[in-house]
Amino acid sequence: MSADWYFLKTGFFGGSKKVGPISESDLRDKIEHGVVQPETMLSSTTKTHGRWCRMKEIRVAMNVWEKSHPSRSS
């Protein structure tokens, strides 16, 4: 996961805000702290070719999630 990443942050009233670019290490930190979760939409120009997809579709991101949230992994 070495790329610049974007994610959609859902607001209080249900709207979404694009956040980024953030580094791979910042993304890992947000995953470990639960800011970015399996249903969060992610995009990267190099890893997803600009396509938005749920974090649970990105294996390396899910590996980070499963290690830091073992009881919440599906």
C-alpha positions in Angstrom: 0.0 0.0 0.0 2.4 2.8 -1.0 0.3 5.4 -2.6 -1.7 8.6 -1.9 -5.1 7.7 -0.6 -8.5 9.4 -0.3 -11.5 8.4 1.7 -15.0 9.5 2.2 -15.9 10.7 5.6 -19.7 10.7 6.4 -20.9 13.8 8.1 -23.5 14.2 10.9 -26.3 14.8 8.4 -25.3 12.0 6.1 -23.3 14.0 3.6 -19.9 12.8 2.5 -16.6 14.7 2.4 -13.5 13.6 0.4 -10.5 13.6 2.7 -6.9 13.4 1.3 -4.6 12.8 -0.1 -3.1 11.0 2.9 -0.1 8.7 2.9 -0.1 5.0 3.3 1.1 5.3 6.9 -1.7 7.8 7.7 -4.2 5.4 6.2 -2.9 2.5 8.3 -3.2 4.7 11.4 -6.8 5.7 10.6 -7.6 2.0 10.0 -6.0 1.0 13.3 -7.9 3.7 15.2 -11.3 2.9 13.5 -11.6 6.1 11.6 -11.5 4.1 8.4 -13.7 1.0 8.6 -14.5 -1.9 6.1 -17.5 0.0 4.7 -15.5 3.3 4.2 -15.0 4.2 0.5 -11.3 4.6 -0.5 -9.6 5.7 -3.7 -6.0 5.9 -4.9 -4.8 6.9 -8.4 -2.3 4.0 -8.4 -3.9 1.2 -6.3 -7.5 1.5 -7.4 -6.8 3.5 -10.6 -9.0 6.4 -9.3 -12.0 4.1 -8.7 -13.8 4.3 -5.4 -14.3 1.1 -3.6 -15.1 -0.1 -0.1 -12.1 -0.8 2.2 -13.2 -4.4 2.6 -12.5 -4.9 -1.2 -8.8 -3.9 -0.6 -7.0 -7.0 0.8 -4.0 -5.2 2.2 -6.2 -2.6 4.0 -8.3 -5.5 5.4 -5.2 -7.2 6.7 -4.4 -4.1 8.8 -8.1 -4.0 10.0 -8.1 -7.7 11.0 -4.8 -7.3 12.9 -6.0 -4.3 14.8 -9.6 -5.3 15.3 -9.7 -9.1 15.7 -13.0 -9.2 17.4 -14.7 -7.0 14.8 -13.3 -8.8 11.7 -15.8 -10.6 9.4 
